[in-house]
Amino acid sequence: MRKRLALLAVATAAVTVVTAATSASADTRIIKGAYVYFDPTRNIFGVGDTEADGRTPYLDVRVNGGPLQTFPNHNGNGTWRDVRPDETGIRDGNSLAWRARVGGGAVSDWVYEQA
């Protein structure tokens, strides 16, 4: 029951962030063991862990066609982590290519959008 409540809280947080976003696309990718979302109102990503399977969820992202950046969430099942790629972050108008991935597991399709 506790695991279900933790998963429900994480999923609710992701939906809240996605529905609160009003500009750009605010897309989300949900795969077995992870979800990743982009919040265009703050130009950040969130990486959530949805399975107690010992696997780490990742965000893979390219900003303006630059090098692939990979961000893990090592915090465990039922948690999420906010991520800002690059030290300077994402600026409005940047082109983004991103996906959700689980180490040794599922991988989502790429999402292409403008910040």
Buried (B, 14 or more C-beta within 10 A) or exposed (E): EEEEEBBEEBBEBBEEBBEEBEEBBBBBBBBEBBBBBBBBEBBBBBBBBBBEBEBBBBBBBBBEEEEEBEBBBEBEBBBBBEBEBBEEEBEEEBEBBBBBBBEEBBBBEEBEBEB
